[in-house]
Amino acid sequence: MLSLNAIYLDNWVKRAKIEKKITWHCARHSFGTNLVFYGGDLRSTSSLLGHSNTREREKYVHIVESLKEKSEFNLPEIKFQHLKD
């Protein structure tokens, strides 16, 4: 029998139209990553996730930096044209 937490998670995953298996650990990690990515500071994020040391929060810095680098490569090329007077 599924726990109430598992039922909540399954409902959330279905409503979000996520088609892969999501565990609480995965959801928690995604929550932390999104907090930092969208401007949350590391101390607050770590507190919300219950981290007890700085080493645990450092992984979120690396993930966000990696996402930022990838997003730069997804920008379309901007071509400038010189305007004549």
DAVEN-V828856 format. One record per residue. N is the residue number from 1. SS is DSSP state (2 for helix, 1 for strand, 0 for the rest). Layout:
<<N/SS> <N/SS>>
This chain:
<<1/0> <2/0> <3/0> <4/2> <5/2> <6/2> <7/2> <8/2> <9/2> <10/2> <11/2> <12/2> <13/2> <14/2> <15/2> <16/0> <17/0> <18/0> <19/0> <20/0> <21/0> <22/0> <23/0> <24/2> <25/2> <26/2> <27/2> <28/2> <29/2> <30/2> <31/2> <32/2> <33/2> <34/2> <35/2> <36/2> <37/2> <38/0> <39/0> <40/0> <41/0> <42/2> <43/2> <44/2> <45/2> <46/2> <47/2> <48/2> <49/2> <50/0> <51/0> <52/0> <53/0> <54/2> <55/2> <56/2> <57/2> <58/2> <59/2> <60/2> <61/2> <62/2> <63/2> <64/2> <65/2> <66/2> <67/2> <68/2> <69/2> <70/2> <71/2> <72/2> <73/2> <74/0> <75/0> <76/0> <77/0> <78/0> <79/0> <80/0> <81/0> <82/0> <83/0> <84/0> <85/0>>
